[in-house]
Amino acid sequence: MCTERSDAFVIGLLLYAMSHSTCEDPITMTCLAPLSSRLYYQLVVLLIPTISKELKFYNSININCELDDRVINSKHAVATGVSGGVDSFYTLLKNKGENIPGFNITHGVYLEYKTEASSVDELPLKLHELAENICNELGVVFVNISSNIVKEVYRIAHEAIITPMFTSYIFALQKLFSIYYFSSGHPYSSFKICSHSSELYNLLYMHLLSSDNLSFYSTGSEALRHEKTEFISNFELPRHYLNVCRNPYIENGVLKNCSKCSKCTRTMIDLYLFGKLDLFRDIFDVDKFNRNKDYYLGYLVFKGKKDHYVSETLEAFRKKKIKFPISARVAGLIKLLKNGFKRGNPLQYTYRP
């Protein structure tokens, strides 16, 4: 645990402070422990001015601290987050066994944030167990980092804060880690500084939050989501541990995907597209998909081509010369009609730190 620097706490509270600061009376964050010199420069000179200029609900802050440019002794471990999702598995399977010295994953990190759920609830324990099992199967050291920053400060976990928040977790252990792979859900070409998702510009965060002690990499952005899904489907481990669901449940002690939420739907469609869905029977209701194929494929029509995941999948259908069923188009249009022609959840774009 790094107690010599305030790096983790400054980053973890950065967006909260900026969202409560004003131009007339900017907040001053005072640190009792020194801040890494390079990190201070990148925050004060580059990151804070950029975010406060581009996003209207953030304002500049002052950081009052001593600076320290000495490199902290580290075990030089290489880590990535382990959630069981497509992006996470892609990063793990791409970088485990990497033959470039110093870049092979040694640790898997379960980044846990508690909101209302109790630590004794069965589902959080199962998600923790899932991450630990994945690490054990891959032969990497499992590390669990738990924080109350969401519950006590931000109140809700949201894409607007997720990148700097999780980065702060890693800085707390910068005497262990020297490299961290942050699994990105978006290609580099979709880079955009926007209010609702820090993940769309995590490339900027990875560059400006790296320090002399700790380097961050945005990984997986070189591949599209359906390409990642195809890649991980060739490995045995995801067929038993893949967890993409918004509402996972436990059946006979096994964590399963609900097979009906939007994330399950698009993952099952991609697996179907590549002829791999049947291999994932342990965690998805494949029979339900086969009985209601038009309904599932209709999701692509319902969401529309403006959704980048959908447009990528439809393009994959075209390249594989798979004809999209008219009956699926009709099912998607019916769903769109029943939903009042609303394609998404408007709350996704309304959160503020």
N, C-alpha and C positions, 0 to 999 in steps of 0.2 A: 504494500500500500504506500503510495507516494504522499508523504506529509510535508515534504520539503518545498513544494510548489503549490500555488493556488490555481494552476492551469485548469484542472477538472471543474472547479466550482465556477470560475469565470465563464467558461464555455457553457456549462449546464444552465446558468442563469442569464446568459446573454440576451436571448430573445425576450425573456420575461421583462428584464430591465428596459430594453429598447422599446417594448410595447407600452410601458408605463412612463416613459420619459417624455418630455415636451421640449420644443425648441426654446421656449422662454425659460424653462427651469429644468435643464438636463440633469438626469440622475448621475450621481457619482458612486461608482462601485469601489469600495476601499478594501484592499487585501492585506491581511496580516502576514501572510507568507508571500515570498517573492513570486513574480510571474516570469516565465521564460522569455528572454529578450526578443527572440525571433517571433514568438507567438504574439507578444505585445505589439510589435511593429505591424504584423499582418492584420491584427484585429483593429488597431487604432487608425492606421494609415490606409488600409485597403478594404477590409471586410465591413466594418461598421459604417463608413461613409457610403459604400455601395448599396448595402441593404436599406439604409435609411433614405437614400435617394430614390431607389427603385420601388420600394413598397411603402405606401403612404401611412400605414398605421405603425411603422417603426420610426423612432427618432434616435439621434445620436446620444451616446452616453460618454462619461469620463471614467477612466480607470486610474485610480490612485494606488500605486504600488511600488515596491522596490523591484528591480530587474536583476535577473541572474542569467548569464550567458554560458554557464558551465554545463557540460553534458553530464547527465545523470547516469550512473552505472546501471546497466541493464543486463538481463539474462538473454536478450535478443531473441525472444520468442516471437513467432509469427502466428497471428490469430485471425479468425473470422467469426462472425455471428452464426449460431446454429439455431434455426427455427423449424426446420423441416420443410420449408417452402421451396418452390422451384428455383428462385434466385439463390437462396442459401445453398441448396444442394449443388447447383451449377458451380458456384465458387469453390465449395469443398472438393468436388470431384475433379475440377480443373486444376486446382493448386495443391492437392495432396499428392505427394510424390514428385513435386516439381524438382527437376534436376539442376536448377540454377541455385548455386549456394546462397543461403540466407533468405530464400523466398519460399521454402517448403513449409506448409502449414504444420504447426506443432501443437496448437491449442484451438479448441472450439469453445466459444463463449455464448452462454445463454444470458441474454440481456433482459432481465426481468423488471417490469415496472408494475407496481400494485396500484389499483384504483379502488374499487369497492370490494373486490373478491378477497376472501380470507385465505390465509396461507394454508389452511387445513382443508379447503375445498378440493374435491377430487379432481376437477378438470385442470386447475393450475398445477397440481402435483403431477398429473399425467403429461402435461406439456413439458414440464421440467424433466420428467423421466424420459420422454421421447428424445429430447436434445442430448441427454446423457447417453442413451443407448446408441444414438448415431455416432457420437464421439468414440465410444467404446468399440463399436464395429469397425471404425476407420483407424483405430489405433492412435488417436490424438488425445491430449489431456483435456478433460472437461473442466471448465471454469464457470461458475454461476456468479453473476453480479446482480445484486438486487438493490433497488433504490426507491425511495419514497418521493422523488422529485416530481413525478406526475401527480400523485394524489395531493401532495401538500402545496405545490406551486402552480403547475399548469392545469390541474384538475382533470384533464382528458388527454389521452395519447392521440396524436393527430399528425398527418404528414407534414404539416407546417413546421413542426418542431423536432421531428424524429431524428433527422441527421445530426444536428449539433447535440441533442440530448444523448444519443447513444455514443457519440464521439467523446463526450465528457466522461462516460463510464470507463472508457478505455484509458483516458488520461489518468484516471485514479490508480491505474496499475501500470504506469509507464516505466516502472523499474523492472517489470517483467517483460512487457511487449516493446518491440522496436518497429514492427510492421503490423498493420491491421488492414484486412481486405473488407471494404464495405460493399456488400452485395447490392447492386443497383437494379431497379426494376425498369429502367428506361435506357434507350440507346443514347450515345453521345450526341447524336444529331437532334435530339429533342430538348437540348439544353435551353432553359428559359427561367429567368428569375420571376417567380410568380407567388402570389399570396398564399395559395392553398397547399402547396407541396414543396418542401425543401428538397425532396428527392429529385425534382426536375433540374435543380442546380447544385446537386451534391458534388459535382466536379469542382465547383468553386470552393465549396467547404473543404473538400479533401486537400486541395492545394494550400489554402490559407490557414487551415487548422493543423497542418503538419508542422513539426518542430524539429530542432536538432536531435531530439531524443526519440521521436515517434513519427513514422511516415504512414500516411493513409492513402489507400488506393481505391478508386471507384471501379469495381470489377463486374464483369458480366455485361457492360455496356456495349461491348463489341458484337453482341448477339441479340437477336430479337427473342421475345418471350417464347414463341412456338419453337424456335431453334434450340433454346435451352431445354424446353420440355422434351424435345426429341433426343437431345444429348443425354439427359439423365435417365430416360426410359431404357437406355441400353445397359444400365447397371442394376444389380439385384437389390441393393439397399433401398432406393426410393420406392420400390414396389411394395415395401412393407412399412415404410416410415414417412412417406410423403404426406405433408399436412398443409393444405392450402386453404382450409375452410374458415368461413366467418363464424360458423356455429358447429364446431366439432362436438362429437358425443362419444360416450364410452359404451361399448357393447361387449359383454363377457370379458371385461378387463382390458379390451383393446380400444385404442383411440382411433376413431374413424371420421371421415369427412361426410358431411350431410348429403352430398351429391345433388343438391338443389340450389344452393346459393350461387351468386354470380361468379365467384372465384372457382368454385367446384365445376360449374358449368363450362367455363372457358378452358379449364385444364382438361376436363374429360373430352371436350371437342378436339383439342390439340392431340391428345393421345389417340383418339379415334381416327383422326386424320392420318396419323403415321402407323396405324394398324397395331398399336401397343396397348389399347385400353384394357383388353382382356387380361393382361399381365398384372393389372392393378386391382384385381377383385378383392384382395385382402382389405383394402381401404376405401374403395368406391363401390357404389351399388351399380354394377355394370349392367345387370339385367334390367333395371329400371331405365337406364339410358337406352338400351336396345328396344324396349317396349314403347318408348316415347321419343324416338329419335328426331321426329319433326319438331317437337316442342323444344328439345335441347338446341338443335341447329337453328331454330327460329330466334334464339337469343341473339345471334349475330345480326339478324335483321332488326330486331328490337333495339339493340344498342346503336346500330348504324355505323357507317363507314368513317365518321368523324372520330370514333373511339379508336385510338391507335392500336390497341390489342386486336380489335375486330378487323381493322383494315389489314393488319399483318396476316391474320389467319385466313381471311378471304383471298389474299394474294397467294398464300400457300396452296389453297384449294385450286386456284387457277393454274399455278405452276405444275401441280401434280395431275392436272387435267381431270379433276373430280367434279362432276356436274353437281351443282347445288340444287337440291330438290325444290320444285315449285311448291309442294305441300309445306315445306319448312318456311318458305317465304310467307305463305299465307298464315301459318301459325305465329310467326313473328309480328306480322301486321295486326293480327287479332290482339296479341298481347299489348302492342303499342296503343291500340285503340282503347283497350280496357284501362290502360294506365294514363289516359287523358293526354296522349301524345307526349308524355314526359319520358325521356330516355334514361335519366339518371337520378341520383339522389342530390337535390340541391344543397343539403346540409354539408356535403363534402367541401363546398366552396365558402362556407360561412364562418369557419372556426378562426378565432383570434387567440393568441397566447394570453 
